[in-house]
Amino acid sequence: MDKETHDKLFYIAEYEGRTGSGQILYLIRRCITEFEQVHGKTYLDEDLRY
């Protein structure tokens, strides 16, 4: 990730009371939720889970 994107992400994270890692996890979870709202619940084969 380029420095400007990184710095902006971490600025937003701090503003919202999260760590940088916490912000990334929040965004990933939000992405999954939005995907599942459109496409239905995502089920993974047990062999695919890490």
HELIX and SHEET records of a PDB file:
HELIX    1   1 LYS A    3  TYR A   15  1                                  13    
HELIX    2   2 GLY A   20  HIS A   39  1                                  20    
HELIX    3   3 GLU A   46  LEU A   48  5                                   3    
END                                                                             
